[in-house]
Amino acid sequence: MGQYLPMFPRSAVVTGGASGIGEALVTLLQAEGADVQTLDLADGFDVADPHAWDDIAAVDLACLNAGVTTGETDIREVSDDAYSRIRGANLDGVVYGVRHFSRGMQPGSAIVVTASLAGLVAAPQDPLYTLTKHAVVGFVRSLAPQLAQRDVRINAVAPGFVDTPLLGEEGRARFVDAGFPLLRPDDVARAILTAARSNGTGQIWIVQPGREAEPFRFPKIPGPRDPSGAAVGLPPS
């Protein structure tokens, strides 16, 4: 992959940019001198609407950050509306955003998706949130080689627990009472910019309190062997 553009990014889009991580990211990018467009449901932009993307201009950096939780642990209690909402925000919004920007991005541009540690490990407190974040991680890793052919990078960040409204007051209180450190939104914003400016692609950057953000090292999956016991590689694509 080539180097990112000088003064990168000069232009950016942030979904879910009206609060939490997105708001911190908008502030950081503007401080870096970027022209930033915020796309948020609070302003009438629904990432889950495929046609909402039609008039969004190409940018150097697309930060697909919008996301929600169900707030429900028991799968028996998850409503159809709650499932539709989380699927739309966390999955459709990423797919539609990536599809849109990949059509017009110039070489050297980048996409960063906000995933979660729940995309790498089991998170029983919200199985549907975990489902969507696992899907996002697989999507980013699988799509990277395709975008690399056009010199466009795509990475994701996977933060631990962040002090945002998604935690809820009760959830935040439990962490505080237990002395468990929470990430600040600006911690994740800086990690997103780091991932955007890296020369790698298809990487999932871990973000945890007290640690520098770094790409996750996925374990090697055992492959098949032929009747003689020799390892067999995948056929060419």
C-alpha positions in Angstrom: 0.0 0.0 0.0 1.2 3.5 -0.7 1.7 6.3 1.8 -1.3 8.2 3.0 -1.8 11.6 1.3 0.1 14.7 2.6 -1.8 16.5 5.3 -4.0 13.5 5.6 -6.9 13.7 5.9 -7.9 16.9 4.2 -11.6 15.9 4.2 -13.5 13.4 6.3 -16.9 12.0 7.1 -17.9 10.8 10.5 -21.1 8.9 11.1 -22.6 9.0 14.6 -20.6 12.2 15.0 -23.0 14.1 17.3 -22.0 12.4 20.5 -19.6 10.0 22.2 -16.7 8.7 20.1 -18.0 10.4 17.0 -18.1 13.8 18.6 -14.6 13.4 19.9 -13.4 12.3 16.5 -15.0 15.3 14.8 -13.2 17.6 17.3 -9.9 15.9 16.7 -10.1 15.9 12.9 -11.1 19.6 12.9 -8.1 20.4 15.2 -5.9 18.6 12.6 -7.2 21.0 9.9 -9.6 18.6 8.1 -12.9 19.6 6.6 -15.3 17.3 8.4 -18.9 16.4 7.6 -21.0 14.9 10.4 -23.7 12.3 9.6 -25.9 11.5 12.5 -29.5 10.3 13.1 -29.9 13.4 15.4 -29.6 15.5 12.3 -31.9 13.3 10.2 -29.2 11.1 8.5 -30.0 7.4 8.8 -27.0 5.2 8.0 -29.3 2.3 7.4 -31.0 4.0 4.5 -29.1 3.0 1.3 -30.4 6.1 -0.5 -29.3 8.5 2.2 -25.7 8.0 1.0 -26.4 9.0 -2.6 -25.4 12.7 -2.2 -22.4 12.3 0.1 -19.2 13.4 -1.6 -16.0 11.4 -1.7 -13.5 12.1 1.1 -10.0 11.2 2.1 -11.2 9.5 5.2 -14.5 7.9 6.0 -15.1 7.0 9.7 -18.0 4.7 9.9 -18.7 5.0 13.6 -22.4 5.0 14.2 -23.7 2.2 16.4 -26.2 1.2 19.0 -26.9 -1.5 21.5 -30.0 -3.4 22.3 -29.5 -3.1 26.1 -30.9 -6.6 26.4 -29.2 -9.8 27.5 -32.0 -12.2 27.3 -32.6 -13.2 23.6 -36.2 -14.0 24.5 -36.9 -10.4 25.2 -35.4 -8.9 22.1 -38.1 -7.3 20.0 -38.2 -7.3 16.2 -37.8 -3.5 16.3 -34.7 -3.7 18.5 -33.1 -6.3 16.2 -33.9 -4.3 13.1 -32.5 -1.1 14.7 -29.2 -2.7 15.7 -28.7 -4.5 12.4 -29.4 -1.3 10.5 -27.1 0.9 12.5 -24.2 -1.5 13.1 -24.2 -3.5 9.9 -26.2 -1.9 7.1 -24.6 1.5 7.9 -21.2 0.0 7.5 -22.0 -1.9 4.4 -23.7 1.0 2.7 -21.0 3.4 3.7 -18.2 1.2 2.5 -20.0 0.5 -0.8 -20.6 4.2 -1.4 -17.2 5.5 -0.6 -15.3 2.7 -2.3 -16.8 3.8 -5.6 -15.4 7.3 -5.5 -12.3 7.3 -3.2 -9.0 8.3 -4.6 -5.8 6.3 -4.2 -4.4 6.9 -0.7 -7.7 7.3 0.9 -8.9 5.3 3.9 -12.0 3.9 5.7 -12.0 3.2 9.4 -14.9 1.3 11.0 -15.6 1.4 14.7 -16.0 -2.2 15.9 -15.5 -3.3 19.5 -13.7 -5.9 21.6 -17.1 -7.6 21.4 -16.2 -8.3 17.8 -13.3 -10.4 19.0 -14.5 -12.1 22.2 -17.9 -13.2 23.6 -19.9 -10.4 25.2 -22.9 -12.2 26.9 -24.3 -8.9 28.2 -25.6 -8.1 24.6 -25.4 -11.0 22.2 -26.8 -9.1 19.3 -24.3 -6.3 19.7 -21.6 -9.0 19.7 -23.1 -10.5 16.6 -22.9 -7.2 14.7 -19.4 -6.4 15.8 -18.1 -9.9 14.8 -19.7 -9.3 11.4 -18.0 -6.0 11.1 -14.6 -7.5 11.9 -15.0 -10.2 9.3 -16.2 -7.7 6.7 -13.2 -5.4 7.1 -10.7 -8.2 7.0 -12.3 -9.8 4.0 -12.8 -6.6 2.0 -9.3 -5.2 2.5 -7.6 -7.1 -0.4 -10.3 -5.9 -2.8 -9.9 -2.2 -1.8 -6.1 -2.5 -1.8 -6.2 -3.1 -5.5 -7.3 0.6 -5.8 -4.9 1.7 -3.1 -7.7 2.3 -0.6 -7.1 1.1 3.0 -9.8 -0.2 5.4 -9.2 -0.9 9.0 -11.3 -1.1 12.2 -10.8 -0.2 15.8 -11.9 -2.4 18.6 -12.2 -0.5 21.8 -13.0 -1.9 25.2 -15.6 -0.2 27.4 -15.9 3.5 26.7 -17.4 6.2 28.8 -20.2 7.2 26.4 -24.0 7.3 26.7 -24.2 3.8 25.3 -23.1 2.5 28.7 -26.1 4.0 30.4 -26.1 5.4 33.9 -26.4 2.1 35.6 -23.7 0.5 33.5 -21.3 3.3 34.1 -22.0 3.2 37.8 -21.1 -0.5 37.9 -17.7 0.1 36.3 -17.0 3.1 38.5 -18.0 1.2 41.7 -15.7 -1.7 40.7 -12.8 0.6 40.0 -12.7 -0.7 36.4 -11.0 1.9 34.0 -13.0 3.2 31.2 -11.7 4.6 27.9 -12.5 8.2 27.1 -14.0 9.0 23.7 -10.9 11.0 22.7 -8.8 7.9 23.4 -10.7 6.0 20.8 -10.7 9.0 18.4 -6.9 9.1 18.5 -6.8 5.4 17.8 -9.0 5.8 14.8 -6.7 8.5 13.4 -3.7 6.3 14.0 -5.4 3.4 12.2 -6.3 5.8 9.3 -2.8 7.0 9.0 -1.2 3.5 9.1 0.0 1.9 5.9 -1.6 -1.4 6.8 -5.0 -2.6 5.8 -7.5 -5.2 7.0 -6.2 -4.6 10.5 -8.3 -4.5 13.7 -6.7 -2.1 16.2 -7.2 -2.9 19.9 -7.9 0.1 22.2 -7.7 -0.5 25.9 -7.1 1.9 28.9 -3.4 2.5 29.7 -2.2 0.9 26.5 -1.1 2.2 23.1 -3.5 1.1 20.3 -2.1 -1.8 18.3 -3.3 -4.2 15.6 -4.7 -7.5 16.9 -2.7 -10.6 16.0 -5.2 -13.2 14.9 -4.4 -16.8 15.7 -3.5 -19.1 12.8 -6.3 -21.5 11.9 -5.2 -25.1 11.2 -5.6 -25.9 7.5 -6.5 -29.2 5.8 -4.1 -32.0 4.9 -4.2 -34.4 2.0 -4.2 -38.2 2.4 -0.4 -38.2 2.7 -0.5 -35.7 5.6 0.8 -32.8 3.7 -0.7 -29.3 4.2 -3.0 -28.1 1.4 -3.3 -24.5 0.5 -6.4 -22.7 -0.8 -7.0 -22.7 -4.6 -6.2 -19.4 -6.3 -9.1 -16.9 -6.3 
